[in-house]
Amino acid sequence: MTADVIRLETPVTEETIRALRAGDRVLISGVMYTARDAAHARMVALIDEGKTNELPFDPDGQIIYFVGPTPTREGRVIGAAGPTTSYRMDAYSPKLIRLGLRGMIGKGDRAPEVRDAMREHGCVYFGATGGTGALISERIVENEIIAYEDLGAEAVRRIVVKDFPVVAVLDAQGGDLYAEGRARWRNQEILNRV
């Protein structure tokens, strides 16, 4: 894990993403998109039908934040916007990654097929801190629903972020911050028993 914070501006290139390592602390600025499982299902249905030109946005070089924000209070850009558990997107993510998706933000681990697609195509899975939705929302400076408004909180949004804080959890080389953390914990447990 590097001590410095890495700043990313979207859209991001494959080269930039492949340079990140699990454990890197990152601040993202620029346009990102939000989508949860219902929106992912619709997007992947379009991909399966060969209608990628009908996707709500071109995934190439983009980052998706797995979030369903709470209703927006008066005077705010967006409601609380904490990360959603990511495994619900596992069935869909590989197809978006193959179209050039470079980053995903959520919480929790990812399936082997998602990890394989990330390594093959150059994508990073970032972790955002669960339970801090109100604080995270302060990093979102613009918010616009661009597709699937009928899904309510799960609609696809185009958001603009400034210094959005994340940690690279799974990198494009196969690095895994979760596995590293578990190994350190096991080693510490062994040392404590001695």
MARTI-273922 format. One record per residue (C-alpha): residue in one letter; z negated, x, y. Coordinates in pm, whole numbers, plus 50000, padded with zeros to 5 digits. Each point is the difference from the previous one (the first is absolute). Layout:
AZXY
...
# end
This chain:
M500005000050000
T500945013850338
A497455000150281
D502554990750264
V501374965650067
I503754996049955
R501854977650245
L502974980149873
E502524980450207
T502004973149825
P502584998349862
V499235029349772
T502315022749805
E499785008849633
E499415036350100
T496994990450215
I498554978649723
R500485026849733
A498025024450217
L496884977949986
R497315006649741
A497344977649852
G496975002550226
D501925005150324
R498574980050288
V502824983350191
L500394980650325
I503124978350002
S501714987950318
G503094978450035
V501424969849819
M498654989349661
Y500484968249800
T497454977949826
A500544982549669
R497884988149713
D500904988249651
A501694966850089
A502265017250256
H500685028649758
A501094974949735
R502534984950241
M501325033850108
V500405012249643
A501804967749908
L502545008450273
I500355035549864
D500514986649647
E502724976650132
G501745029250174
K499174985650345
T498295030450153
N501754991950329
E497834968650016
L496695018649979
P497744994050302
F500245037350083
D501725030849863
P497345018349794
D501655034150047
G497555022950179
Q497424972650045
I496344994349916
I498624967049870
Y496394990450065
F498594976749735
V498064976250223
G499554963150074
P498314999750340
T497544973350107
P501034976150279
T500475016650337
R497254993450252
E500894993750362
G500645032150189
R500675020049682
V503265012649848
I498994992049641
G496994988449803
A497975022149771
A502495020149797
G498315016949706
P501975012949700
T500744978649696
T499495012049644
S503315016349916
Y500414993549628
R501434965550084
M503085017750138
D500455023349700
A502694978649835
Y502095000650319
S499415033750166
P502345021549786
K503074980150109
L499135004350368
I499275036949948
R503465004249848
L501414985850325
G498265027650199
L496544985750072
R497985030950096
G496454987150021
M497644972649891
I496524993250134
G497344981349807
K496895004849791
G499535006649630
D502025018349739
R503704995849912
A501824995349669
P501785028749822
E503464985450077
V499184999950373
R498845036249981
D503185009749813
A502204983850266
M498005017350275
R500555034349845
E503684993749930
H500954985550339
G497465015250242
C497324974950095
V496275002650077
Y497264974849940
F497475000350280
G496514985849980
A498454980550284
T496294992650004
G499144965749868
G497454980050198
T501135013850335
G502674974350083
A498704993250350
L499995037050086
I503405006349844
S501504971150197
E499215018950321
R502695025249897
I502664972749991
V501564996450343
E502834975449920
N500354972949736
E502964977449925
I500744978249696
I503575008049893
A500344981549666
Y498414974949766
E497854982850262
D499224973149742
L497825025749819
G497484999350286
A497915031650001
E502345014849738
A503124997050216
V501955032050062
R499055014750336
R501405027750210
I497035017950149
V499815029450236
V497045023049943
K498435028450195
D498015026349811
F499524977649696
P497505019049776
V500815005049631
V499525025649724
A502775010849762
V498654988449664
L503035004749774
D502625025150111
A503655004949904
Q499145030049779
G497594980449780
G496835009850186
D497244974249954
L496974999050230
Y498314974449774
A500265023149697
E498825029850206
G497004980150122
R499084988749649
A500275036049873
R497775013150279
W497474972549927
R500005008449627
N499555037150076
Q497114992150236
E498404977849736
I500235028549747
L498465024550251
N497174975450073
R499154998149630
V499685037749964
# end
